[in-house]
Amino acid sequence: MQGRAMSSAPVASEIEVLDLRHFSARQLRPVLEREAELWQDRLRWDYRSSIELLLQYMESRILQGFAALDRGRVCGYTFCVYEGTKAVIGDAFATGHRTMSDADATRAMLVPLLEMLRHAPGVDRVESQLLLFNAGEFADLFTSSEYTIYPRLFLECNIGGMKEAMLANAIVDPLSGVPADLELSLWSSEDYQAAAELIHACYRGHCDTRLNDQYRTLHGSLRFLHNIVRFPGCGVFESNFSWMLRDRRSGALVGMVLCSRVGAGVAHITQLCIAQAYRGRGLGHGLLLRAAQSLLRAGFEAITLTVTEANEPAVRVYERFGFTLRHRFDAMVMESQFKPF
Ligand SMILES: CC(C)(COP(=O)(O)OP(=O)(O)OC[C@H]1O[C@@H](n2cnc3c(N)ncnc32)[C@H](O)[C@@H]1OP(=O)(O)O)[C@@H](O)C(=O)NCCC(=O)NCCS
């Protein structure tokens, strides 16, 4: 869907909110650079290549969204992208307004963005995860506009600190010697189809299908996988630390852990799943350990990941492994089945 040019939306007297496409990359750059610093400090995530990509899109004036101005200087931005009838709020961030808090300045842009999406013809679903903000920060905005909020956890595990325990085999490894019925291998590009089928099967009826509708179909799961492996949005995919688990007799894929590099010495787990029939044998834990060992050998110090708080089986596996909470944030989803086209 092509966006309309939006006129000025006066949200608060101290701040002016205008169509993002009025502004050049040069005007937006200081705000994005500050955001990259916060991604590093708060989430150990090197966001610099992502902001360069975003600035290219902004310079091309193709992102639909809003910029916030403080006396003519850009102090924030928000934008959304469209995938068919779904809109994804890509980001919302503000910094350095003279009198308003960063959260309030961000809120001033989210109000017109949500309003625009509510009236956008053909948009029947909106997804958003604002990782830099604390859970509950914008609860009032999203609960008052047909959204459901799902708290999510940003977890980290200092594998550098677990080195001695791993070397001394003090951590139980259910995959040591790999159970006779299973075999391990690293990710290969041959695995796309089987991996998408496994993801689709593992997330049937799962709480995360409410946050990310790609899990609901095989086609969506394949798309999700391509996004992780081919594009740098969730870090740079690392095939050397991404492990596949197969049933030796049938050759069927029964589990996987996928890793990306998000910063110097920091990896991010973008997917962990085990086929239903193989759960409860320690294989999820075993794949995490296998990824951690290979990352540790390559000099990585930490692993991070995000998990939905309501996904209790996964949260238990991560906590038992040694992951701890670094940050709690919200995923917001609007799903309308009755919106007219
Ligand atoms: C999360 C998930 C990967 C866990 O896989 P799993 O192989 O069942 O995990 P484990 O077997 O290591 O642990 C599960 C349970 O089995 C127990 N277990 C049984 N045998 C075990 C063994 N030999 N060693 C360790 N744990 C064992 C664990 O203690 C744990 O019990 P608990 O839930 O009471 O704490 C799996 O449930 C899944 O694929 N879920 C859907 C996808 C998903 O949510 N992924 C995470 C997204 S962030």
The ligand as an SDF file (V2000), in Angstrom:
LIG
                    3D

 48 50  0  0  0  0  0  0  0  0999 V2000
   11.1060  -24.8280   24.1110 C   0  0  0  0  0  0  0  0  0  0  0  0
   11.4750  -26.1900   23.5300 C   0  0  0  0  0  0  0  0  0  0  0  0
   12.5400  -25.9820   22.4500 C   0  0  0  0  0  0  0  0  0  0  0  0
   12.0240  -27.0730   24.6370 C   0  0  0  0  0  0  0  0  0  0  0  0
   12.4720  -28.2870   24.0300 O   0  0  0  0  0  0  0  0  0  0  0  0
   12.6780  -29.6470   24.9000 P   0  0  0  0  0  0  0  0  0  0  0  0
   13.5720  -30.5260   24.1140 O   0  0  0  0  0  0  0  0  0  0  0  0
   11.3710  -30.1910   25.3250 O   0  0  0  0  0  0  0  0  0  0  0  0
   13.4520  -29.0640   26.1800 O   0  0  0  0  0  0  0  0  0  0  0  0
   14.1490  -29.9480   27.3200 P   0  0  0  0  0  0  0  0  0  0  0  0
   13.8050  -31.3990   27.1060 O   0  0  0  0  0  0  0  0  0  0  0  0
   15.5580  -29.5630   27.3890 O   0  0  0  0  0  0  0  0  0  0  0  0
   13.3930  -29.4280   28.6130 O   0  0  0  0  0  0  0  0  0  0  0  0
   11.9970  -29.6450   28.7390 C   0  0  0  0  0  0  0  0  0  0  0  0
   11.6830  -30.4280   30.0270 C   0  0  0  0  0  0  0  0  0  0  0  0
   12.2100  -31.7500   29.9260 O   0  0  0  0  0  0  0  0  0  0  0  0
   12.9490  -32.0480   31.1290 C   0  0  0  0  0  0  0  0  0  0  0  0
   13.9510  -33.0860   30.8020 N   0  0  0  0  0  0  0  0  0  0  0  0
   13.6520  -34.3500   30.5620 C   0  0  0  0  0  0  0  0  0  0  0  0
   14.7650  -35.0520   30.3200 N   0  0  0  0  0  0  0  0  0  0  0  0
   15.7850  -34.2400   30.4120 C   0  0  0  0  0  0  0  0  0  0  0  0
   17.1800  -34.4000   30.2770 C   0  0  0  0  0  0  0  0  0  0  0  0
   17.7290  -35.5770   29.9840 N   0  0  0  0  0  0  0  0  0  0  0  0
   17.9490  -33.3230   30.4340 N   0  0  0  0  0  0  0  0  0  0  0  0
   17.4150  -32.1330   30.7050 C   0  0  0  0  0  0  0  0  0  0  0  0
   16.0750  -31.9320   30.8230 N   0  0  0  0  0  0  0  0  0  0  0  0
   15.2670  -32.9720   30.6900 C   0  0  0  0  0  0  0  0  0  0  0  0
   13.4750  -30.7140   31.5430 C   0  0  0  0  0  0  0  0  0  0  0  0
   13.8010  -30.7230   32.9050 O   0  0  0  0  0  0  0  0  0  0  0  0
   12.3000  -29.8220   31.2580 C   0  0  0  0  0  0  0  0  0  0  0  0
   11.3600  -29.9100   32.2960 O   0  0  0  0  0  0  0  0  0  0  0  0
   10.4810  -28.6620   32.8030 P   0  0  0  0  0  0  0  0  0  0  0  0
    9.7010  -28.1530   31.6050 O   0  0  0  0  0  0  0  0  0  0  0  0
    9.6260  -29.2270   33.8700 O   0  0  0  0  0  0  0  0  0  0  0  0
   11.4070  -27.6360   33.2950 O   0  0  0  0  0  0  0  0  0  0  0  0
   10.2140  -26.8820   22.9110 C   0  0  0  0  0  0  0  0  0  0  0  0
    9.1900  -26.8970   23.8810 O   0  0  0  0  0  0  0  0  0  0  0  0
    9.6880  -26.2030   21.6520 C   0  0  0  0  0  0  0  0  0  0  0  0
   10.1310  -26.4810   20.5440 O   0  0  0  0  0  0  0  0  0  0  0  0
    8.6900  -25.3080   21.8090 N   0  0  0  0  0  0  0  0  0  0  0  0
    8.0950  -24.6130   20.6600 C   0  0  0  0  0  0  0  0  0  0  0  0
    9.0260  -23.5840   20.0810 C   0  0  0  0  0  0  0  0  0  0  0  0
    9.4640  -22.5750   21.1250 C   0  0  0  0  0  0  0  0  0  0  0  0
    8.6920  -22.1100   21.9360 O   0  0  0  0  0  0  0  0  0  0  0  0
   10.7360  -22.1820   21.0400 N   0  0  0  0  0  0  0  0  0  0  0  0
   11.3160  -21.1620   21.8800 C   0  0  0  0  0  0  0  0  0  0  0  0
   11.0000  -19.8070   21.3060 C   0  0  0  0  0  0  0  0  0  0  0  0
   11.8340  -18.5260   22.1700 S   0  0  0  0  0  0  0  0  0  0  0  0
  1  2  1  0
  2  3  1  0
  2  4  1  0
  2 36  1  0
  4  5  1  0
  5  6  1  0
  6  7  2  0
  6  8  1  0
  6  9  1  0
  9 10  1  0
 10 11  2  0
 10 12  1  0
 10 13  1  0
 13 14  1  0
 14 15  1  0
 15 16  1  0
 15 30  1  0
 16 17  1  0
 17 18  1  0
 17 28  1  0
 18 19  1  0
 18 27  1  0
 19 20  2  0
 20 21  1  0
 21 22  1  0
 21 27  2  0
 22 23  1  0
 22 24  2  0
 24 25  1  0
 25 26  2  0
 26 27  1  0
 28 29  1  0
 28 30  1  0
 30 31  1  0
 31 32  1  0
 32 33  2  0
 32 34  1  0
 32 35  1  0
 36 37  1  0
 36 38  1  0
 38 39  2  0
 38 40  1  0
 40 41  1  0
 41 42  1  0
 42 43  1  0
 43 44  2  0
 43 45  1  0
 45 46  1  0
 46 47  1  0
 47 48  1  0
M  END
$$$$
